[in-house]
Amino acid sequence: MKFLCIECDEQMGFEERQQPGDGTFTASFKCPKCNRSVALLANPMETQLVGSLGVKIGGRTLDEQPMELIRSNVVGKDDAFAEEGQMRQPVSAAAAASSAPRWTPDANARLSKVPNFVRGMVKKIYAEYAAERSITEITPEVMDRARTELGLEGM
C-alpha cells in the first residue's frame, strides 16, 4: 500500500509511527514535493490484525534476522530458537489450561458466528480481557462488556 499526494501525484514518504499504548497506532506520511501530510489511525482490532500479518509500517529499522520468516511462523514450542541458557522453565499443561478462562456454550455459539478468518483473533481478545480482570468464565455478558470497554461496538 502506498499513499499518493493528489495535488502532486507523488508517492508520500513515511514520516512517523506512534503507538500511544491504548492498542491503537498512527502513522503519518508526507509528500516530498509539496509537504502535505496525511495520517493513518488504526483501532485496536486493526492494529492487532496488522501485527498478526507481520506488516511493518514505515519499513524496517533493523536488518532481517536469519530465518526470520520461518521463526515467526513456527507453531509449537515457544523457546524452539532460544540460545543455550535462555530456555524458559516448562509450564505444565494443567497450569496453562487452568489460567485460560472457560467459555460457556452460549459464548461459544456467539463466537461461532464470527467469520472464521478472524475468529482466533477475536477469541484471543476476549480471553486476554478476561485474564486481565481475573474472569474465569466467558459469557455473552462478558463479551458485551469487553466490546464496550475496548471500544469495539462498531465491529
N, C-alpha and C positions, 0 to 999 in steps of 0.2 A: 504494500500500500504506500502510495506517495501522495503528498499534498502539493497541489499546484496553485500558484498565485493567479487569480482570474485576470487581473489587470495586465500582468507582465508575461503570462504563460511560462513562468519559470518554476522549476521544482524548488519547493521550500526546503530549507535546511533545518535539521534538528537543532533546537536551542537548549532545552532543559526538560528534565523529568523530575517530578516530585511525588513522594508518597507520604501524605500527611499523617498516616497512622490509623485512619478510620476505615481502612480497607479499600479506599479509592486510590487512583493515581491520575496525575495530569501530565501531559506532555505538550510542550509548546514548540512551534516551528516558525521560522522567519524567512521571508523572501530575500534573497541576497541582492536583488536589484532595487526594489522599492522599500524594503524594510517593513512591509506589512507583516503582522503576526497573526497566527491562529493557534488556538489551544484545543486540546482534546481532553475531556474529562470522562473517566470510566467509573461506573458504580462498583460496589464490592463484588457482585457476581461477574461482571465483565472483567474486572481485574483478575479474579481467580481463573476465569476461562483463558485469558491471555497468558497467564503464568503457566497454566497446565499445558498449553500448547507449546511452551518454550519460546514464545515470541520475545525478542529483545528490542524494546522500544528505545530508539535512539542509537542503536548499534552497540557494538561491544567495546569495552574498555580494557579487557584482558584478552590475551591470546587464548585460542581454543585449547582445552586440555586434552591429553592423549585419550582416545576412545570416549570422548565426552558424550557423543550421541548415544553410544551403547550404554555407558554408565547411567545416563538419565532414564533409559528405558528398561533397565533390568528390573524385573519384578521378583521379589523374594527377600533374601537376607539383606538387612539394612547395611551391615558392615562388610559386604562382599568385597569392596575395594579398599577397605581400611588397611593402612600400613601396620606392621607389627607394633604392638604397644598401644594402638589406638582402638583395639577391639572393645566393644561395649559388653557389659555383663548381660548374659542372656535373660530374657524375660519369659517366665513360664506362660504357656498358653492359657492356663487358668487365670493368671493375673491379668493378662492382656484382655481376656474376654470379660472379666469382672469389671474392668474400667469402662467398657463400652456400654452405652445406655441400651436398654431393651426397647424394641419397637412393638407397640400394641397392634393387633390385627387391623384396627381402623386406620392407624397411621400408615401401616404398610399398604393398605388398599389405596389410600390417598397418594402415597409415593408412587404406586404403580401407574398412576395417571400422568406422571411427569414423563416427557419424551426420553426415550432410552439413552440418547447420546449425552444427556446432561444429568441423568438420574444419579449417577455415582457422585457427582459434584454436589448436587442438592442434598443427598443423604449425608455427605461429609459436613456440609454447612450446619445441618440440624444436629448432627452428632457432636460437633465442636461446641455449638451453642449450649447443648445440654451438659456436656462435660465441664465447661467453664462455670456453669451455675450449679453443679453437683446434682443435676436432674438425672435420675436413674431410669426413667421410663419416658419415651417419646410418644405423646398422644397428639391427636389433631389440635387440641387446645395449645399444647406446647409449640406446635408448628405455627399456629396463628400468631402466638406471642413473639416467636422468633422473627417471623416475617415483618411484624410491626416494628420491633426493636431494631432490626437490622436494616430497615428501610427498603424492604423487598416487595412491598404491596403491589407495585405495578408489573411484577413479573409473574 
